[in-house]
Amino acid sequence: MNNTTQDLSEFGYIELMEASKLLKAYADSHNIGELKGLTLNFNSSSGFVFLSDEDLRVYMLNNDKIEEWFNCSYCGFEGFKDDFKDHKPKNAECNEFVKDCFEFENAINEQNDNYNISISEVLK
Ligand SMILES: [Zn+2]
């Protein structure tokens, strides 16, 4: 069952406040335009307000910073990168999933670092 909507009329007051914090964090993240097909979503089952990109990666607020939210499709464990320290892989696929996720995330961070460097050089 999919209880996710992008219809802002279905967001309550709390969700709209969460959405505004999320959009501010996104605007401040220096990643504007890097995540393609980005949408603002609300899941009424989990209560989560999140951004989702064209690859269905999920981004949420973690202490006022925007971070990718991971979901291990093998064992159902979910959380931010830090939370995955507590993820106990149940099998090889589980382990592989986590490895893939975090290697990819490192690749993204490297790109962002380069991006930030090029922007700060432009501003000099
Ligand atoms: Zn797992």
Residues whose N, C-alpha, C, O or C-beta is under 5 A from the ligand:
A	BS01	ZN	C72 Y74 C75 G76 F77 P89 C94
